[in-house]
Amino acid sequence: MRIGIVFPHNEIGTDPGAIRAWAEGAEAAGFDHALIYDHVLGADPDRPGGFSGPYDKDVAFHEPFTTFAFMAAVTRSIEFVTTVLVLPQRQTALVAKQAAEVAVLSENRLRLGVGTGWNEVEYEALGESFGNRGRRQAEQVELMRALWTSESLSFAGRYHTVDKASINPRPSEPIPVWFGGAAPQLLDRCARLGDGWMPVMGPTPDARDCLTAMLDQRKALGIDAPFGVQAQAQYAGGNPDRWRRHAGKWRDIGATHLAVATHNAGETNVDGHIARALEYQAALADL
C-alpha cells in the first residue's frame, strides 16, 4: 500500500506559510499522496427547521483546486487527491478546466476523487439539483474525460450540451477519476467508469463484499485496467498496534492506498501534524 496524509483542513488555518510548510513537510517525510476534503458552503444551524450534519458554517474547508495549485508550486513528487470533490453541485466543464489546470501545473500529479455529497444546502446555493445528483455524476465523468482529450467535440447528453468546443490547455496524461461512496448505484458507476474506489467505511466484510462485487462487474464487462482502493485511517484514538491492525485489514481486503488524518486529535501546529503522521508511518514500517 502507498501511504499518504490528509490535509488538516479545519486546523491548518489561513497562513499561506503554514500551508506551504505542511505541503513541503508531507513530501519531505516521504508520503506518497495528500488528500483534501471538499465543502463549498457550511450551513448555519440557526436556521428555520434547524440543521443536522457532520459539518456546519464553523468548520473550515480550503478549496481543493486552488489549494493544490498552490501546493504544486512548492512540491515535486507528492500526488494530490480530492477525497472527495462533490461533483454534481458544480458545473462540469468548469471542473474539467480546473482539474486540467492543476494537472498541468503539478505535472500530472492530480487524482480526482468524486462523490455526490449529502448537504442539500450547498446544492441549492450553487444552483444545482440535489435530487438527480447521482444520475448526473456519470454523465459528468464522461464529459470531463472527453474535454480532457478532445481538441473540439460535440456532446449531447441528458444534462449537458457542448457544440463544437473544448478546453485548452488540456492535461498531457489522463486524470484518474475515483468514486467515493458505498450506495449500490454508486458502486455500479464506480465499477463501470472508475479508476478506483474511495470507501466510506472501515475494513469490514461489507467493504470486502463491495470491492469483490465491483471487480466481478468489471471482469464481466471486459475491463482489465488497474483498479485502486483509497482507504483512510485516523491518528486520533489510536496507537501503533491499532494502526497496524487496521492497515493490515485494509491491505488484506485489497487497498492500494491508505492515508492518515491527523486532525481531531488535540491542538497542534504544522510540525505537530507532520509528527503525528510520521508516528503513524513508522508504525506501519513492517507491514
N, C-alpha and C positions, 0 to 999 in steps of 0.2 A: 504493500500500500504506500502511496505517496502521502506524506504528512504535511498538512497546511495549517493555517492560522486564521481566525475570524477577526475582522476589524471591530474593535470595541466601540461601536457607533455612538452609544449614549454616554460614554465615559471618556472619549478621546478629547472632547472639547472642540474649540474652533480655531485654535492657534495653528496656522499653517506649518510652523516649525515643528510642532508636536506630531502632526500628521506625517510630515516628511521623515521625522526621526523614527516613527513607527514603521513606515514602509521600508526604510533603509535597514532598520534593525531586524525586521522579519526576514529580509533577504539575506543579510549577513549571517543570521542564525541558521540558515540552510533550509528554511521552509519552502516547500515546493510551490504552494499556491496560497493566495489570500482571498478570503470570502468577504463579501459585503452584503448586508441585508438591505431591503428596499421598502420604504413607505414614503409617499409624496406628502400626505397630509395626516395629521393626527386629530381625531375628533375631541371636542370639548365635552367632558362628561356632564357639564352643567348645560344640558340641552333638553328640549321638550321630549319626554319619554326616557331620558337618561341615556347612558351608553355603557355597554359592557364589551370589553375586548382586551387582548393582551397588551396593547399599546394605545396611548392617547396623545393629546397635544403636548404633553410634558416630556415625552420620550423623543430624543433627537435621532434623526437618520440623515446621514450625509448622502447626497445624490450620487448614485453609483457611477455614471459615466464621467461626470466632471471630476469626481474624486479619483477614479482610476486614471484619467488623463493626466492629472497632477502627479500621481504616483509613478506613472510611466516615465516621466522626465527624470526621476531620481533613482530608478532601478534599472536592472539589465536582464534579469532572468526570471523573477518570480511571476507566476501566472495569476491573472486577475479573474475572479469568478463572481458573477451575480448569483446570489442564493437566497431568494430568487427574485428576479425582476417581475413585477406584476404587469404582465404584457398586455392583457386586453383593456386595461384602463388607459393605454397610450395609443397614439397614432402610429400605425405600423411603419409607414415609410420614414417617419422621423426616428423611430427606434433603429431601423436599419441604417440610417445615416449616422446616428450617434455611435452605434456599435462598430460600424465600419471605421469611423474616425479613431476610436480607441484602439482598434486592431492595427491601424496604420501607425499611430504614434507609439504603440508598445511593441511593434514588430511582431504582430500576431500572437500576443500573449493573453488574449481575451477568450474566456469560455462563458457563454451566455446561458445561465440558468433562468428558466422562465416558469412562472406559475400563474394562477388565476386569482389569488388573493381571497380575502374574506370581508374586507371593510367596504361596505356599500357607500359610506360617506365619501370615500375617495373617488369612486366611480362617478357619483353624482357631480362632484366638484370639477372633475376632469371631462365631463360631458360624454361619458361612455355608458353603455348599458351593462348593468350588473347581471341581468337575467340570462343573457346569451354568451357570457364570457368564455365558457368552455368551447362552444362551437366556433367562436371567432378565433380562438387561440390557434387551432390547427391551420386555418387559412392564413393567419398572420405569419406563421413559421414558413409556410410555402412561399408567400410573397417575399418575405425578407431574404430567403435564400435565392430567389430569382433576382432581386435587386442587387445582391452582393456579387452576382456573377454575370449580369447582362449589361451590355453597353446601351441597349434600348429594348424595352419589352412592352407588350400589351397584355394586360391581365384583367380578366373579367370574372370576378368571384361573386359569392353571395353578399359579401360585406365590403369588398374593395374593388376599385376600378383604377387601372393605370393605362393611359392611352399614349403609347409610344414615348416612354420616358424612362429614366433610371437615375441612380445616384452616381456621384463622382466626387472624390475618389472612392474606389472600391478596394476591399482587402485583397491582398495577394494570395491568401490561403483561405480555405473555408473556415468560418467561425463555428465552432462546435455549439450545438444547441442541446441542452439537457433540460429535462422536465422535472419539476418538483411537485410532490403530492402523492396521494395514495388512493383517491377515488377511482372506481372501476373505469370510468370514461377517460380519466387522466392516464391511467396505466395503459389503456389501449392506444391513446395518442403517442405516449412515450415509446411504446414498442414499435409503432409504425414509423414515427417521424424523428425520434430522439437519437442523439449520440450517447446519451447516458441518462441516469435516473438520480434524483436527489430525494431520498426518502424523508418523510416527516414522522419517523418512528424510530424506536431503538432497534437493536439487533435481535429481533424476536422471530419466532416461527412465522408470524404474519409477513414480516419483511422478506424472509426467505421464499415464502409462497408467492409474494408479489413478483420478486425477481425471476423466479422459475417460470411463472406464467408469461412474463414478458419475453424471456429468452425463447420459450417454446413458440410463442406467437411469431417472433422474428424468424425462427427457423422455418416455420410453416410458410411464411411469406417469402422465403428465399433471401433474407437479409443476412449477410455474413460479415458485415462491417463490425469492428470492435465496439463494445458497449460498456460504458463505465458506470460506477456507482459512487456517489459522493456522500459519505456519511459525516456526522459531526459528533463531537464529544464536548463535555463541559469540564472545565477545571474545577469549578465550584463544587464543593461537597465531595470531592474525590481524593484519592491518594494513589500512589504508584501501583499498588495491587489492583485496585478497582479499575484504573485506567487501562492496565494491561489486559485484564479480563474482558473489558468492554471492547477494546480494539481487536482482541483475538476473536471475539464473536463476529465482529464485522468482517474480519479477514476471512473467516470460515464461510460466511454467507456469500462472499464474493465482492466485497467493497474494494475498489481500486484506489480511492482517495478517502482521507479522514482528516478533518480539520478541527482544531481545538479552539473553543471560545473561552476567553479569559475574563470576560466581564461578569458582573453579578457575583463577584467573589470578594467584595470589600474594596475600599478606596485604595487607589494606587495611581501611579503615573505611567508614562510610556515605558520607562525602564522596568517598572513592576509588571506590566502586561507581557513584555518580552520575556522577563524572567520566569513568569508562570508558564508560558508556552514552552520555554526551554526545559523546565522541570518535567512537563508532560512528555516532551520529545525524548528526554533521557530515559524516562520510564519505559518507553517503547523500543529502546535500542536493541533489545534481544529478541524482538518478535520476528 
